[in-house]
Amino acid sequence: MIPRDEIDPMLHAGAGVAWNVGRVDLFMEASASSNAFRNNPGSPFGSSVRNYSYTAGVRIPLRF
Amino acid sequence: MQRHLVLTAAALALAAAAPTSAAAQLRMPPVKLIAALGPSQGATLGFIRAPGGGAVPARHLGSNEVMLGLETRTPLRGVDLRLSLHDSNPYLALATGGNADQAVARTHLTTLALDAVIRLPHLGGAMPYLLVGGGLKRYGSTRATSGSPGSR
C-alpha cells in the first residue's frame, strides 16, 4: 500500500506570539492547513485533510 | 532529522553570509529569515489509492516539522508577508482489511505557504500575530512497511 504523490492547493491559518531578543525575534506559533484529498473514491469533492503544526523558531533580520 | 538539521544550518549560513550594503538597504524592504521546528499532527488523511486497485483509508500519525521562510513588510500597516516551506516525514496508518492500522507507511509531506502576517497590538513585551494564507501541499511516498511506527 504505497501512497501516491499528491500536490493539492491548501488553506493555511494560524496564530503566534513573538518576543524581541536583541536583533532577533523568538516566536511560538500554531497553524493548521486544510486541503481536499483528490484520491477519495467516495466523494466527488474529496476528503478534507487537515494538518496541525506547533513550532518554535527564530526570526533573523537579513541585511542586503 | 539529519536533513532537517542540514536545512537549518544552511539557512543560518545564508543569514550570516548575506552581503551588507547601505545603498541596498535604502531600496529593499527589511527581510527576515525564519527558521522553526516543532511537532505536526494530522487528522484523517482520507483515502489512498492502492496499487492493485481500490482504496484504503489512512490516518496521519504525526511527525516533527521543520520550517524555513522569509518575511517582509508590505505597504499595508501592520501586515507582513511570509513565504515559508514546511517539511516533515509523517507516518501514515493504513487501514487494511477488517482491522485499522495494520500497515504503516512513511511519507514525505512538503508544504509551500504564502501568508499574510497580521500583527496585533503588543501585550507587554509579547507581539501576537495571526497568519492567513494558502499554498500547496505535497505528499510524496517514500516507503511502506507493516506494524507500528514505534517498532522502528
Backbone of each chain as ProteinMPNN parsed JSONL, in Angstrom:
{"seq_chain_A": "MIPRDEIDPMLHAGAGVAWNVGRVDLFMEASASSNAFRNNPGSPFGSSVRNYSYTAGVRIPLRF", "coords_chain_A": {"N_chain_A": [[0.851, -1.185, 0.0], [1.257, 1.696, -1.129], [1.389, 5.116, -0.776], [0.323, 7.43, -3.254], [1.914, 10.099, -5.07], [0.811, 13.376, -4.361], [-0.248, 16.611, -5.123], [-1.699, 19.374, -3.865], [-3.784, 22.302, -3.66], [-3.973, 24.374, -0.748], [-5.439, 25.729, 2.249], [-4.233, 27.948, 4.728], [-3.829, 28.769, 8.088], [-3.217, 30.454, 11.182], [-1.822, 31.259, 14.435], [0.31, 33.195, 16.498], [2.954, 34.151, 18.779], [5.463, 36.525, 19.42], [8.722, 37.442, 20.639], [10.963, 40.036, 21.11], [14.388, 39.704, 21.098], [17.271, 41.072, 21.501], [18.757, 41.417, 18.376], [17.149, 39.651, 17.095], [13.979, 37.913, 16.7], [12.187, 35.755, 18.788], [9.828, 33.149, 18.448], [6.663, 31.512, 18.944], [4.299, 29.45, 17.461], [1.117, 28.271, 16.295], [-0.372, 26.446, 13.726], [-2.678, 25.594, 11.109], [-3.373, 23.591, 8.297], [-5.409, 22.993, 5.49], [-6.709, 20.866, 3.051], [-8.2, 19.424, 0.091], [-8.32, 16.012, -0.461], [-7.572, 14.361, -3.32], [-7.764, 11.701, -3.974], [-10.054, 10.397, -3.023], [-12.379, 8.034, -3.274], [-15.001, 8.01, -2.555], [-16.317, 10.414, -2.658], [-17.149, 13.125, -4.774], [-16.114, 15.525, -4.129], [-13.898, 15.119, -2.674], [-11.928, 14.326, 0.275], [-11.571, 16.132, 3.232], [-8.433, 17.187, 4.331], [-6.539, 17.725, 7.116], [-3.83, 19.287, 8.651], [-1.874, 19.914, 11.512], [0.393, 22.076, 13.061], [2.881, 22.868, 15.449], [5.122, 25.15, 16.251], [8.337, 26.351, 17.242], [10.55, 29.023, 16.916], [13.007, 31.151, 15.286], [13.411, 34.482, 14.179], [15.287, 36.134, 11.955], [16.847, 39.125, 11.095], [17.751, 39.983, 7.775], [20.439, 41.439, 6.005], [20.897, 43.402, 3.198]], "CA_chain_A": [[0.0, 0.0, 0.0], [2.167, 2.83, -1.207], [0.678, 6.338, -1.148], [0.732, 8.091, -4.493], [2.23, 11.523, -4.939], [-0.322, 14.281, -4.488], [0.007, 18.038, -4.894], [-3.02, 19.986, -3.779], [-3.844, 23.623, -3.018], [-4.413, 24.298, 0.652], [-5.611, 26.95, 3.027], [-3.326, 27.942, 5.87], [-4.168, 29.798, 9.075], [-2.571, 30.18, 12.458], [-1.607, 32.37, 15.353], [1.57, 33.041, 17.21], [3.407, 35.273, 19.597], [6.901, 36.694, 19.256], [9.413, 38.289, 21.603], [12.201, 40.586, 20.586], [15.557, 39.418, 21.93], [18.392, 41.632, 20.753], [18.449, 41.682, 16.966], [16.269, 38.621, 16.535], [12.713, 37.638, 17.38], [11.834, 34.37, 19.053], [8.375, 33.036, 18.336], [5.96, 30.231, 19.027], [3.05, 29.591, 16.726], [0.335, 27.086, 15.936], [-1.05, 26.685, 12.455], [-3.401, 24.467, 10.526], [-3.577, 23.66, 6.856], [-6.507, 22.116, 5.075], [-6.839, 20.689, 1.612], [-9.03, 18.296, -0.333], [-7.505, 14.913, -0.966], [-8.272, 14.001, -4.557], [-7.917, 10.259, -4.126], [-11.161, 9.859, -2.232], [-13.32, 7.498, -4.242], [-16.369, 8.064, -2.078], [-16.928, 11.726, -2.777], [-16.594, 13.922, -5.865], [-15.478, 16.724, -3.57], [-12.703, 14.743, -1.948], [-11.988, 14.315, 1.724], [-10.772, 17.212, 3.791], [-7.225, 16.761, 5.023], [-6.067, 18.816, 7.964], [-2.58, 19.072, 9.38], [-1.647, 20.923, 12.532], [1.795, 22.116, 13.485], [3.197, 23.743, 16.591], [6.548, 25.357, 16.056], [9.065, 27.414, 17.927], [11.627, 29.371, 15.996], [13.702, 32.433, 15.385], [13.262, 35.369, 13.024], [16.583, 36.819, 11.893], [16.861, 40.143, 10.029], [18.796, 39.879, 6.753], [20.913, 42.744, 5.54], [21.323, 43.353, 1.791]], "C_chain_A": [[0.889, 1.238, 0.0], [1.39, 4.071, -1.616], [1.228, 6.932, -2.433], [1.087, 9.544, -4.205], [0.976, 12.356, -5.172], [0.18, 15.701, -4.293], [-1.343, 18.735, -4.941], [-2.913, 21.392, -3.202], [-4.399, 23.502, -1.612], [-4.671, 25.698, 1.191], [-4.761, 26.839, 4.279], [-3.717, 29.071, 6.821], [-3.495, 29.446, 10.397], [-2.461, 31.426, 13.302], [-0.311, 32.124, 16.105], [1.866, 34.255, 18.06], [4.922, 35.317, 19.515], [7.438, 37.621, 20.337], [10.703, 38.771, 20.965], [13.327, 40.356, 21.583], [16.78, 39.903, 21.156], [17.978, 41.933, 19.326], [17.454, 40.694, 16.382], [14.956, 38.566, 17.316], [12.621, 36.14, 17.614], [10.318, 34.265, 18.977], [7.917, 31.612, 18.559], [4.656, 30.414, 18.267], [2.4, 28.236, 16.48], [-0.373, 27.405, 14.637], [-1.72, 25.413, 11.972], [-3.502, 24.673, 9.032], [-4.642, 22.648, 6.479], [-6.545, 22.049, 3.562], [-7.768, 19.52, 1.321], [-8.119, 17.22, -0.906], [-8.221, 14.324, -2.168], [-8.541, 12.507, -4.669], [-8.992, 9.685, -3.209], [-12.22, 9.33, -3.188], [-14.765, 7.667, -3.813], [-17.055, 9.389, -2.297], [-16.319, 12.485, -3.953], [-15.871, 15.16, -5.364], [-14.205, 16.404, -2.803], [-12.923, 14.779, -0.457], [-11.087, 15.418, 2.255], [-9.591, 16.643, 4.569], [-6.716, 17.935, 5.84], [-4.776, 18.402, 8.668], [-2.374, 20.233, 10.341], [-0.17, 20.904, 12.895], [1.972, 23.167, 14.576], [4.704, 23.943, 16.559], [7.071, 26.473, 16.944], [10.26, 27.744, 17.057], [12.195, 30.741, 16.244], [13.526, 33.185, 14.075], [14.497, 36.268, 13.0], [16.548, 37.87, 10.793], [18.031, 39.923, 9.074], [19.186, 41.284, 6.316], [21.429, 42.598, 4.126], [22.153, 44.576, 1.445]], "O_chain_A": [[1.226, 1.756, 1.065], [0.788, 4.091, -2.69], [2.437, 6.936, -2.669], [0.623, 10.135, -3.23], [0.183, 12.071, -6.069], [0.962, 15.958, -3.377], [-2.042, 18.683, -5.953], [-2.059, 21.656, -2.356], [-5.209, 22.619, -1.329], [-4.187, 26.698, 0.659], [-4.593, 25.749, 4.826], [-3.913, 30.207, 6.388], [-3.239, 28.277, 10.685], [-2.941, 32.499, 12.937], [0.1, 30.983, 16.315], [1.132, 35.243, 18.058], [5.587, 34.281, 19.537], [6.72, 38.463, 20.875], [11.438, 37.995, 20.355], [13.242, 40.75, 22.746], [17.263, 39.215, 20.257], [16.981, 42.613, 19.086], [16.967, 40.897, 15.269], [14.84, 39.091, 18.424], [12.943, 35.348, 16.728], [9.604, 35.18, 19.389], [8.667, 30.651, 18.389], [3.984, 31.433, 18.422], [3.064, 27.199, 16.464], [-0.909, 28.499, 14.463], [-1.367, 24.306, 12.38], [-3.692, 25.793, 8.558], [-4.752, 21.581, 7.083], [-6.426, 23.068, 2.881], [-8.08, 18.725, 2.208], [-7.254, 17.499, -1.736], [-9.347, 13.841, -2.051], [-9.453, 12.094, -5.386], [-8.831, 8.586, -2.678], [-12.895, 10.119, -3.849], [-15.671, 7.486, -4.626], [-18.272, 9.481, -2.136], [-15.098, 12.489, -4.115], [-15.099, 15.774, -6.102], [-13.512, 17.308, -2.335], [-13.973, 15.209, 0.02], [-9.969, 15.605, 1.774], [-9.75, 15.722, 5.371], [-6.489, 19.019, 5.303], [-4.667, 17.3, 9.205], [-2.665, 21.385, 10.019], [0.438, 19.84, 13.019], [1.299, 24.198, 14.602], [5.468, 23.011, 16.81], [6.352, 27.393, 17.332], [10.909, 26.847, 16.52], [11.914, 31.396, 17.248], [13.497, 32.588, 12.999], [14.718, 37.061, 13.914], [16.242, 37.534, 9.649], [19.163, 39.704, 9.507], [18.356, 42.192, 6.268], [22.3, 41.768, 3.866], [22.603, 44.715, 0.307]]}, "seq_chain_B": "MQRHLVLTAAALALAAAAPTSAAAQLRMPPVKLIAALGPSQGATLGFIRAPGGGAVPARHLGSNEVMLGLETRTPLRGVDLRLSLHDSNPYLALATGGNADQAVARTHLTTLALDAVIRLPHLGGAMPYLLVGGGLKRYGSTRATSGSPGSR", "coords_chain_B": {"N_chain_B": [[15.673, 13.512, 10.228], [18.321, 14.324, 10.142], [18.338, 15.636, 7.721], [16.73, 17.788, 8.318], [18.337, 19.182, 10.121], [20.436, 19.878, 8.439], [19.128, 21.581, 6.648], [18.397, 23.67, 8.378], [20.919, 24.533, 9.235], [21.945, 25.417, 6.805], [20.274, 27.56, 6.276], [20.909, 29.298, 8.375], [23.578, 29.782, 7.747], [23.26, 31.124, 5.359], [22.056, 33.456, 6.274], [24.122, 34.54, 7.781], [25.98, 35.032, 5.804], [24.913, 36.967, 4.22], [25.217, 39.782, 2.144], [26.19, 43.118, 3.066], [24.959, 46.303, 2.449], [24.677, 49.685, 2.434], [23.394, 51.281, 0.563], [21.756, 49.453, -0.723], [20.113, 48.796, 1.35], [18.477, 50.966, 1.525], [16.869, 50.667, -0.67], [15.651, 48.146, -0.49], [12.938, 46.517, 1.133], [12.838, 45.634, 4.632], [13.937, 42.356, 5.238], [13.304, 39.272, 6.78], [14.684, 36.267, 7.941], [13.277, 33.128, 8.628], [13.367, 30.431, 10.814], [12.222, 27.387, 12.051], [11.066, 24.797, 14.285], [9.154, 21.953, 15.155], [6.444, 19.862, 16.455], [4.133, 18.106, 14.313], [0.775, 17.292, 13.521], [-1.929, 15.276, 12.276], [-5.221, 15.03, 10.859], [-7.708, 12.599, 9.887], [-6.563, 11.268, 6.932], [-7.882, 10.627, 4.634], [-8.504, 8.821, 1.706], [-6.341, 6.505, 0.228], [-5.197, 5.523, -2.874], [-4.77, 2.205, -3.748], [-2.076, 0.221, -5.093], [-2.957, -2.063, -6.483], [-5.516, -1.459, -7.235], [-8.67, -0.161, -6.052], [-9.096, 1.364, -2.775], [-7.655, 2.523, 0.282], [-8.345, 3.576, 3.618], [-6.578, 6.141, 5.389], [-4.608, 7.307, 8.128], [-3.032, 10.133, 9.585], [-0.171, 10.016, 11.439], [1.506, 11.763, 12.688], [4.495, 13.769, 13.238], [7.759, 15.31, 13.294], [8.352, 18.674, 12.329], [10.051, 20.864, 10.134], [10.572, 24.273, 9.455], [11.261, 26.752, 7.097], [11.623, 30.106, 6.105], [10.845, 33.332, 4.601], [10.269, 36.667, 5.528], [8.658, 39.741, 5.026], [8.033, 43.307, 5.022], [4.954, 44.945, 4.124], [3.163, 47.376, 2.105], [0.86, 47.756, 3.541], [-0.203, 48.779, 6.693], [0.83, 47.152, 9.606], [0.729, 44.661, 8.491], [2.534, 41.933, 7.397], [4.328, 39.944, 4.962], [4.705, 36.526, 4.388], [6.671, 33.938, 3.114], [6.909, 30.537, 3.179], [8.435, 27.328, 3.699], [7.582, 24.106, 4.554], [8.541, 21.07, 6.028], [8.256, 17.619, 6.534], [8.285, 14.222, 7.769], [5.938, 12.304, 8.042], [4.342, 9.449, 9.608], [1.997, 7.291, 8.154], [-0.953, 5.662, 8.929], [-2.403, 2.886, 7.59], [-5.492, 1.55, 6.997], [-6.166, -1.697, 6.565], [-8.017, -4.396, 5.353], [-10.068, -5.852, 7.879], [-9.135, -4.793, 10.261], [-8.031, -1.769, 11.678], [-5.168, 0.274, 10.935], [-3.241, -1.649, 10.182], [-1.11, -1.591, 8.533], [1.759, 0.47, 8.072], [2.905, 3.383, 6.614], [5.597, 5.419, 5.587], [5.66, 8.726, 4.764], [6.437, 11.661, 2.817], [5.962, 14.881, 3.553], [5.484, 17.967, 2.197], [5.025, 21.395, 2.334], [4.256, 24.483, 0.808], [3.811, 27.741, 1.627], [2.114, 30.85, 1.387], [1.634, 33.583, 3.274], [-0.297, 36.113, 4.909], [0.858, 38.048, 7.509], [-0.599, 39.176, 10.209], [-0.152, 41.649, 12.336], [-0.859, 42.044, 15.73], [-1.952, 44.225, 18.462], [0.625, 44.973, 20.854], [1.267, 42.966, 23.73], [2.351, 43.649, 26.635], [5.645, 42.678, 26.604], [5.267, 40.988, 24.536], [4.522, 40.073, 21.159], [1.793, 39.477, 19.54], [0.361, 37.692, 16.724], [-1.474, 36.966, 13.7], [-1.902, 34.426, 11.215], [-2.771, 34.15, 7.859], [-3.456, 32.544, 4.912], [-2.448, 30.719, 1.994], [-1.481, 27.899, -0.068], [0.548, 25.263, -1.396], [0.38, 21.74, -1.009], [2.193, 18.777, -0.697], [2.175, 15.334, -0.823], [4.512, 12.884, -0.803], [5.472, 9.64, -1.629], [7.553, 7.456, 0.235], [8.306, 5.004, 1.526], [6.783, 1.883, 2.353], [5.649, -0.015, 5.061], [5.011, -2.63, 7.488], [3.253, -2.931, 10.605], [3.741, -1.066, 13.675], [4.646, 2.421, 14.08], [6.264, 2.746, 16.276], [7.8, 0.515, 16.445], [10.008, 0.81, 14.874]], "CA_chain_B": [[16.118, 14.525, 11.192], [19.581, 14.876, 9.673], [18.041, 16.595, 6.658], [16.215, 18.99, 8.975], [19.473, 19.922, 10.673], [21.183, 20.443, 7.324], [18.357, 22.728, 6.148], [18.506, 24.753, 9.344], [22.283, 25.042, 9.182], [22.1, 26.159, 5.549], [19.566, 28.836, 6.411], [21.692, 30.161, 9.257], [24.77, 30.189, 6.997], [22.805, 32.13, 4.4], [21.839, 34.701, 7.004], [25.417, 35.079, 8.185], [26.754, 35.423, 4.636], [24.194, 37.977, 3.437], [26.047, 40.974, 1.99], [25.69, 44.349, 3.665], [25.126, 47.474, 1.604], [23.797, 50.759, 2.91], [22.557, 51.726, -0.557], [20.73, 48.436, -0.972], [19.161, 48.837, 2.451], [17.521, 52.029, 1.252], [15.925, 50.245, -1.707], [14.968, 46.903, -0.154], [12.229, 46.457, 2.417], [13.524, 44.704, 5.528], [13.585, 40.948, 5.064], [13.725, 38.449, 7.905], [14.734, 34.823, 7.722], [12.578, 32.409, 9.688], [13.664, 29.005, 10.954], [11.438, 26.882, 13.181], [10.984, 23.338, 14.411], [8.126, 21.566, 16.101], [5.669, 18.686, 16.066], [2.95, 18.274, 13.469], [-0.199, 16.213, 13.631], [-2.89, 15.315, 11.19], [-6.497, 14.351, 11.02], [-7.853, 11.522, 8.914], [-5.997, 11.709, 5.665], [-8.795, 10.364, 3.525], [-8.308, 7.507, 1.112], [-5.176, 6.394, -0.635], [-5.44, 4.507, -3.878], [-3.832, 1.094, -3.647], [-1.506, -0.118, -6.405], [-3.722, -3.096, -7.166], [-6.899, -1.021, -7.412], [-9.364, 0.091, -4.793], [-8.505, 2.412, -1.95], [-7.628, 2.216, 1.712], [-8.32, 4.795, 4.441], [-5.275, 6.372, 6.019], [-4.541, 8.322, 9.175], [-1.738, 10.801, 9.738], [0.225, 9.715, 12.818], [2.305, 12.819, 13.294], [5.913, 13.821, 12.932], [8.347, 16.615, 13.542], [8.337, 19.502, 11.123], [10.976, 21.989, 10.091], [10.031, 25.331, 8.613], [12.158, 27.831, 6.707], [10.83, 31.082, 5.366], [11.248, 34.73, 4.52], [9.166, 37.548, 5.894], [8.979, 41.126, 4.707], [6.969, 44.281, 5.243], [4.126, 45.312, 2.976], [2.677, 48.762, 2.269], [-0.246, 47.8, 4.496], [0.262, 48.947, 8.067], [0.557, 46.02, 10.489], [0.63, 43.402, 7.75], [3.747, 41.458, 6.748], [4.107, 38.851, 4.024], [5.627, 35.426, 4.696], [6.757, 32.777, 2.23], [7.545, 29.514, 4.013], [8.492, 25.94, 3.243], [7.465, 23.203, 5.697], [8.968, 19.735, 5.609], [8.157, 16.602, 7.584], [8.217, 12.82, 7.326], [4.981, 11.654, 8.938], [3.869, 8.088, 9.394], [0.586, 7.144, 7.809], [-1.52, 4.361, 9.263], [-3.323, 2.471, 6.533], [-6.421, 0.523, 7.447], [-6.292, -2.741, 5.552], [-8.857, -5.482, 5.829], [-11.029, -5.501, 8.906], [-8.504, -4.092, 11.38], [-7.406, -0.495, 11.333], [-3.753, 0.488, 11.212], [-2.455, -2.862, 10.036], [0.124, -1.273, 7.832], [2.214, 1.837, 8.308], [3.771, 3.882, 5.553], [6.253, 6.686, 5.896], [5.554, 9.586, 3.599], [7.191, 12.912, 2.875], [4.979, 15.952, 3.418], [6.099, 19.275, 1.968], [4.054, 22.442, 2.03], [4.753, 25.82, 0.486], [2.705, 28.614, 2.027], [2.244, 32.306, 1.309], [0.712, 34.037, 4.321], [-0.296, 37.464, 5.464], [1.104, 38.047, 8.95], [-1.335, 40.338, 10.719], [0.382, 41.936, 13.675], [-1.853, 42.541, 16.681], [-1.344, 45.124, 19.464], [1.566, 44.345, 21.787], [0.819, 42.628, 25.084], [3.598, 43.689, 27.389], [6.756, 42.505, 25.67], [4.931, 39.985, 23.525], [3.945, 40.583, 19.917], [0.944, 38.441, 18.937], [0.054, 37.87, 15.304], [-2.299, 35.95, 13.041], [-1.458, 34.005, 9.888], [-3.857, 33.764, 6.952], [-2.916, 32.417, 3.568], [-2.665, 29.465, 1.284], [-0.28, 27.37, -0.694], [0.49, 23.933, -1.992], [0.791, 20.658, -0.118], [2.564, 17.602, -1.488], [2.5, 14.069, -0.178], [5.322, 12.034, -1.656], [5.687, 8.348, -0.979], [8.942, 7.045, 0.392], [8.36, 3.56, 1.727], [5.646, 1.318, 3.063], [6.044, -1.131, 5.921], [3.927, -3.136, 8.304], [3.491, -2.804, 12.033], [3.518, 0.263, 14.243], [5.833, 3.265, 13.948], [7.12, 2.616, 17.439], [8.657, -0.649, 16.346], [11.177, 1.09, 14.068]], "C_chain_B": [[17.422, 15.148, 10.747], [19.327, 15.93, 8.606], [17.517, 17.896, 7.249], [17.373, 19.828, 9.503], [20.282, 20.584, 9.571], [20.468, 21.671, 6.779], [18.489, 23.92, 7.082], [19.892, 25.373, 9.314], [22.508, 25.864, 7.927], [21.429, 27.526, 5.635], [20.352, 29.802, 7.289], [22.958, 30.647, 8.549], [24.417, 31.27, 5.986], [22.622, 33.478, 5.077], [23.166, 35.351, 7.375], [26.189, 35.63, 6.996], [26.081, 36.52, 3.817], [25.022, 39.25, 3.351], [25.372, 42.206, 2.584], [25.972, 45.515, 2.728], [24.143, 48.536, 2.054], [22.867, 51.225, 1.799], [21.427, 50.737, -0.808], [19.676, 48.459, 0.119], [18.097, 49.905, 2.222], [16.458, 51.566, 0.263], [15.071, 49.062, -1.265], [14.148, 47.051, 1.12], [12.953, 45.463, 3.315], [13.001, 43.282, 5.344], [14.115, 40.171, 6.26], [13.671, 36.981, 7.515], [14.086, 34.123, 8.912], [13.012, 30.954, 9.67], [12.93, 28.508, 12.191], [11.362, 25.368, 13.129], [9.883, 23.022, 15.407], [7.348, 20.367, 15.615], [4.518, 19.053, 15.136], [2.056, 17.059, 13.64], [-1.168, 16.326, 12.478], [-4.18, 14.644, 11.559], [-6.55, 13.21, 10.013], [-7.426, 12.016, 7.545], [-6.992, 11.569, 4.525], [-8.548, 8.967, 3.003], [-7.116, 7.541, 0.174], [-5.414, 5.242, -1.611], [-4.356, 3.428, -3.794], [-3.305, 0.729, -5.025], [-2.348, -1.136, -7.17], [-5.161, -2.703, -7.441], [-7.565, -0.865, -6.068], [-8.652, 1.168, -4.006], [-8.554, 1.995, -0.487], [-7.639, 3.534, 2.487], [-6.978, 4.921, 5.154], [-5.397, 7.45, 7.091], [-3.128, 8.851, 9.261], [-1.324, 10.637, 11.197], [1.136, 10.758, 13.443], [3.788, 12.685, 13.025], [6.472, 15.125, 13.477], [8.426, 17.378, 12.227], [9.409, 20.582, 11.242], [10.404, 23.016, 9.118], [11.116, 26.373, 8.353], [11.352, 28.839, 5.899], [11.471, 32.448, 5.35], [10.031, 35.592, 4.814], [9.571, 38.983, 5.597], [7.779, 42.019, 4.962], [6.157, 44.451, 3.964], [3.707, 46.77, 3.152], [1.531, 48.871, 3.264], [0.297, 47.852, 5.92], [-0.128, 47.728, 8.911], [0.436, 44.689, 9.789], [1.97, 43.092, 7.09], [3.378, 40.318, 5.808], [5.153, 37.77, 4.296], [5.523, 34.338, 3.635], [7.513, 31.698, 2.995], [7.436, 28.14, 3.392], [8.519, 25.048, 4.482], [7.797, 21.798, 5.213], [8.849, 18.771, 6.783], [8.07, 15.228, 6.947], [7.224, 12.052, 8.194], [4.753, 10.187, 8.588], [2.393, 8.148, 9.045], [0.148, 5.752, 8.216], [-2.564, 4.025, 8.21], [-4.201, 1.357, 7.061], [-6.601, -0.498, 6.331], [-7.12, -3.869, 6.133], [-9.783, -5.002, 6.921], [-10.431, -4.706, 10.04], [-7.829, -2.814, 10.906], [-5.914, -0.538, 11.649], [-2.932, -0.792, 11.132], [-1.131, -2.586, 9.348], [0.468, 0.185, 8.077], [3.141, 2.231, 7.179], [4.399, 5.18, 6.026], [6.19, 7.534, 4.642], [6.362, 10.857, 3.822], [6.212, 14.039, 2.583], [5.707, 17.289, 3.304], [4.998, 20.281, 1.668], [4.772, 23.758, 1.771], [3.604, 26.779, 0.733], [3.081, 30.079, 1.838], [1.189, 32.881, 2.241], [0.826, 35.539, 4.548], [-0.098, 37.324, 6.972], [0.5, 39.329, 9.506], [-0.892, 40.587, 12.148], [-0.688, 42.585, 14.548], [-1.164, 43.464, 17.691], [-0.468, 44.363, 20.46], [0.897, 44.079, 23.142], [2.06, 42.557, 25.956], [4.765, 43.624, 26.409], [6.45, 41.554, 24.542], [4.251, 40.633, 22.326], [3.094, 39.479, 19.279], [0.656, 38.744, 17.47], [-0.817, 36.734, 14.817], [-1.708, 35.645, 11.673], [-2.691, 33.625, 9.064], [-3.274, 33.679, 5.549], [-3.255, 31.088, 2.942], [-1.384, 28.995, 0.65], [-0.524, 26.03, -1.323], [1.007, 22.91, -0.996], [1.09, 19.431, -0.972], [2.852, 16.42, -0.577], [3.317, 13.257, -1.169], [5.607, 10.739, -0.94], [7.17, 8.059, -0.859], [9.039, 5.538, 0.587], [7.121, 3.123, 2.496], [6.123, 0.103, 3.844], [4.814, -1.655, 6.634], [4.285, -2.968, 9.769], [3.252, -1.386, 12.482], [4.777, 1.075, 14.12], [6.77, 3.13, 15.124], [8.079, 1.448, 17.367], [9.886, -0.404, 15.509], [12.143, 2.004, 14.766]], "O_chain_B": [[17.637, 16.345, 10.935], [19.985, 16.97, 8.568], [17.82, 18.979, 6.748], [17.382, 21.049, 9.347], [20.76, 21.707, 9.731], [21.102, 22.683, 6.479], [18.671, 25.051, 6.631], [20.031, 26.595, 9.361], [23.184, 26.891, 7.969], [21.951, 28.52, 5.13], [20.447, 30.99, 6.98], [23.366, 31.794, 8.729], [25.179, 32.214, 5.781], [22.987, 34.516, 4.524], [23.311, 36.571, 7.292], [26.962, 36.577, 7.14], [26.637, 36.957, 2.809], [25.485, 39.752, 4.375], [24.146, 42.317, 2.599], [27.1, 45.688, 2.267], [22.931, 48.319, 2.057], [21.699, 51.528, 2.044], [20.289, 51.127, -1.07], [18.502, 48.182, -0.128], [16.958, 49.766, 2.669], [15.306, 51.995, 0.326], [13.896, 48.979, -1.623], [14.616, 47.65, 2.088], [13.611, 44.548, 2.821], [11.794, 43.042, 5.3], [15.245, 40.388, 6.7], [12.74, 36.524, 6.851], [14.323, 34.488, 10.063], [13.019, 30.319, 8.616], [13.002, 29.126, 13.253], [11.563, 24.746, 12.086], [9.701, 23.74, 16.39], [7.557, 19.898, 14.496], [4.002, 20.17, 15.174], [2.527, 15.945, 13.872], [-1.221, 17.344, 11.789], [-4.232, 13.8, 12.453], [-5.552, 12.896, 9.365], [-7.881, 13.057, 7.071], [-6.937, 12.325, 3.555], [-8.399, 8.027, 3.784], [-6.921, 8.498, -0.575], [-5.784, 4.137, -1.215], [-3.164, 3.734, -3.774], [-4.005, 0.907, -6.022], [-2.433, -1.064, -8.396], [-5.956, -3.55, -7.847], [-7.081, -1.379, -5.06], [-7.722, 1.807, -4.5], [-9.406, 1.202, -0.084], [-7.012, 4.504, 2.062], [-6.334, 3.923, 5.477], [-6.19, 8.383, 6.967], [-2.157, 8.126, 9.044], [-2.044, 11.07, 12.097], [1.498, 10.641, 14.614], [4.272, 11.623, 12.634], [5.746, 15.938, 14.049], [8.552, 16.788, 11.154], [9.637, 21.137, 12.317], [9.826, 22.663, 8.09], [11.8, 26.818, 9.275], [10.495, 28.46, 5.101], [12.493, 32.691, 5.991], [8.913, 35.283, 4.401], [10.697, 39.389, 5.883], [6.652, 41.544, 5.101], [6.622, 44.137, 2.868], [3.879, 47.338, 4.23], [1.256, 49.956, 3.776], [1.156, 47.054, 6.296], [-1.291, 47.326, 8.922], [0.079, 43.689, 10.412], [2.483, 43.897, 6.312], [2.265, 39.795, 5.851], [6.342, 38.065, 4.421], [4.431, 33.877, 3.302], [8.647, 31.924, 3.418], [6.491, 27.828, 2.667], [9.373, 25.212, 5.353], [7.386, 21.389, 4.127], [9.288, 19.074, 7.893], [7.816, 15.091, 5.75], [7.637, 11.225, 9.008], [4.942, 9.752, 7.452], [1.643, 8.962, 9.583], [0.809, 4.768, 7.882], [-3.494, 4.796, 7.973], [-3.701, 0.332, 7.523], [-7.134, -0.176, 5.27], [-6.932, -4.251, 7.288], [-10.238, -3.859, 6.891], [-11.162, -3.996, 10.731], [-7.154, -2.786, 9.877], [-5.466, -1.288, 12.515], [-2.022, -0.995, 11.936], [-0.146, -3.289, 9.574], [-0.412, 1.024, 8.264], [4.059, 1.489, 6.831], [3.79, 5.941, 6.778], [6.622, 7.102, 3.573], [6.903, 11.08, 4.905], [5.69, 14.133, 1.472], [6.45, 17.685, 4.203], [4.133, 20.027, 0.829], [5.758, 24.094, 2.427], [2.542, 26.651, 0.124], [4.213, 30.487, 2.096], [-0.008, 32.691, 2.025], [1.89, 36.14, 4.398], [-0.811, 36.565, 7.629], [1.026, 40.423, 9.297], [-1.221, 39.823, 13.055], [-1.335, 43.552, 14.146], [0.064, 43.487, 17.772], [-0.792, 43.242, 20.855], [0.078, 44.864, 23.619], [2.737, 41.531, 26.008], [4.851, 44.435, 25.487], [7.294, 41.334, 23.672], [3.507, 41.605, 22.46], [3.622, 38.635, 18.555], [0.7, 39.895, 17.035], [-0.889, 35.675, 15.44], [-1.088, 36.506, 11.049], [-3.545, 32.869, 9.525], [-2.671, 34.634, 5.06], [-4.222, 30.425, 3.317], [-0.331, 29.613, 0.807], [-1.638, 25.698, -1.728], [1.942, 23.171, -0.239], [0.319, 19.092, -1.87], [3.679, 16.508, 0.33], [2.846, 12.975, -2.271], [5.95, 10.745, 0.242], [7.949, 8.385, -1.755], [9.788, 4.87, -0.127], [6.499, 3.917, 3.202], [6.906, -0.705, 3.343], [3.703, -1.176, 6.407], [5.457, -2.875, 10.132], [2.64, -0.591, 11.769], [5.872, 0.514, 14.059], [7.968, 3.379, 14.984], [9.05, 1.381, 18.121], [10.743, -1.283, 15.412], [13.189, 2.338, 14.209]]}, "name": "protein", "num_of_chains": 2, "seq": "MIPRDEIDPMLHAGAGVAWNVGRVDLFMEASASSNAFRNNPGSPFGSSVRNYSYTAGVRIPLRFMQRHLVLTAAALALAAAAPTSAAAQLRMPPVKLIAALGPSQGATLGFIRAPGGGAVPARHLGSNEVMLGLETRTPLRGVDLRLSLHDSNPYLALATGGNADQAVARTHLTTLALDAVIRLPHLGGAMPYLLVGGGLKRYGSTRATSGSPGSR"}
